[in-house]
């Protein structure tokens, strides 16, 4: 397991978000990105999770009282699958893009087709 503090990991997530093109970032709506140490119970290999209503599924009444969508990046599972800090930074970037894609309504099958797995 790579040794990386929570602050360093959060910096990697921030850096990954900074790499999202401005045009794409501007289209993200009502979404928050969080870092948690552990994945949900029973999901030890899960590196990230999108929870919410994809933009492609939101109707005209969606925003009335809706909480923000959540993208969570899991620190300890990511550190466990990487061999060094550079790999952590790369994996975080891939995971952030993957979860943002879900916010835009792109499913895992399509992401796999595009090489984002």
N, C-alpha and C positions, 0 to 999 in steps of 0.2 A: 504494500500500500504506500502510495506517495504521501509524504508528510507536507501538508499545506494547511495553514491556519484558515479559519473561517474568513477573516478579513482578506487574505490573499485570494481565496476562492471567490469571494464576492467581487473583488477587483477583476477577476477573470470573467465573471458574468457581465459586469459593467462594460468591460472591453468588448465582449462579444456583442452586446447590445449597441455599442457605438459603431460597430462595423455594419449594422443593418443600414442599407441605403436610406437616405432621408425621405425619398418618395414613398418607400414602403413603410417606414416608421410613422409617417404622417397619416397613413391609412389605418393604423392600429387604433382600435376604439374600445375604451373602457376595459383595459387589461393591465394587470399588475404582475411584475416578475419578482418572485421570492426565492430565497435560498433556504433550504432545510437540510439538516444533517442527515436524517434517515428517510428512506423511502417508506411508504405505507407498509404495514405488517404483511408479510407474505410476498412482497414485491422487491426483494433484495437486489435484483439486477436492474431495477428501474432507475434511469438516470434523470429523467424529466417527466413532467406530467402537465397536460393542459386540461383545465377544468372550466367549462363555460359553454357559451353558445357561439359557434363559429359565425363569422360575419355573413356567410352565405345562407345561414338559417334564421337570421334575425328578421322578424316581421316589423310592421310599423308600430306595434305596441310593445315591442321588446324592452325598450329603455325605461318604461314606467316601473320604477322601483327595483330595477335590476342591479345586483351587486356586480362589481368588476369581475371579468374573467380572470383566472389565475393561471400563471405559468410558474411551476415550481421546479427548480433545479436542485437535485439531491447531491450533496457534497460527498458523503462517505462512500456511497456506491460508485461515484465517479472516480474518487481517489483509489478505490479498490481495483478498478479495471485498467488503470493506467500505470505505466512503468516509470514515468518521470514527469516533471512539471510541464515540459513542452507538450507532452501528450495530453495532460490535463487541460491545458489551454485550448488545444485543438478539439478535444472531446466536448468541452463546455461550449465552444462555438458551434459545433455540429448540433448539439442538443438544443441550444437556444434557437437555432434556425428551424429545427424539426418541430419544436413546440409552437413557434410563431406560425409555422405553416398550418398547424392544426387550427389556430385562431382564424386563419384565412380560409378554412374549410378543406384543406388538402389532407386526405387520409393517408394511413400508413402504406397502403398498397401503392398509391401514386408516388409517395416519397421514396419507396423502394425502387420503383421504376426509374426515378430521377437520380438514384444513387445516394440518397440521404438516409441510410440506415445504419 
